[in-house]
Amino acid sequence: MSSAFISWSAFFAMGGYAFYVWLAVAFTLLPLAAIVLHTRWRRRVIISVVVQRQSRDIRLNIRKEAQ
């Protein structure tokens, strides 16, 4: 199997269509990276909220048992 490009510079030039090809790659990878980062951030927020609610429920149960 042989490569479609002679050199790395030819690969990056993409046969004269580099602007369009790399722009399409950027428009694909940037939103995917944003989705991954947003998902991680939301996961941390959700876990934080769950921990807060659980600790609140524990405090309320302790207070009920003490009365």
Helices and strands as residue ranges (DSSP letters): H 8-13, G 14-16, H 18-66
